Amino acid sequence: MRKQIVAANWKMNGSSELVRQLVPAVRDSVASLDNAVEVVIMPPSLFASEAKGELAGSPVMLGVQNVARWQSGAYTGELSAAMAADIGCHYALVGHSERRQLFGETDDIAAEKVLRVLESGLAVMLCVGETLEEREAGDAEAVVCRQVEIALSGLDSAAADRVVVAYEPVWAIGTGRTATAEDAQAMHRTLRDRLSDMGLPANEMSLLYGGSVKPDNAGALFAQPDIDGGLIGGASLKADDFIAICQAAV
Ligand code: PEP
């Protein structure tokens, strides 16, 4: 049985007040899910310690949205994977399309970050996904397979149990447009086959869908055989919506 995972990516949103409101609400509702779903909250890093405090004793996990590609040193403003591990995080996102598009993160940089995350003992949530142009040109599968191949090229299969891949079509992120459950399933199948071709234990790896997941479409997406949960942006900022999405993954 693969792990079902629902992760909240708050992006650059929120405040201490939101941490104090939303994190306990999620923590308390998720307690009734009986560990059937692994729930992860990734607030802005400045709020990670406060969120960790709210999660004391809870199975809800904490993650960061980005890490540096270096271990430590003179990189003003950067935060390392080891620092995230030090304050009790479990996950780090790598390769989110906003990092790729707005901050010039290439597949090679994503590969370096994957190694930093795994070296620090954290689990990585690697985001891949094609743009609308790439999809319309018929290149979606090739793009997503290239992204995963390069980013995971240095991966030792023994560490694959700490690797989650999130398929997030760029045209679906924050747009209200969602891939149909059938199209999302087809891409997850392609990804799983590619991971298997890379010598990884693909059938044991959780693959998430991200891109305008809401309470009313989560059930159909999560019911697909190769979709093992979701990475949630906008809807993770509303406790009721995020909790409903977590419940849809059970
Ligand atoms: C995301 O940023 O990872 C995401 C999926 O955003 P949204 O749910 O808002 O589309």
Boltz pocket constraint, residues with backbone or C-beta under 6 A from the ligand:
constraints:
  - pocket:
      binder: B
      contacts: [[A, 9], [A, 168], [A, 172], [A, 173], [A, 174], [A, 175], [A, 176], [A, 210], [A, 211], [A, 212], [A, 213], [A, 231], [A, 232], [A, 233], [A, 234], [A, 235]]
      max_distance: 6.0
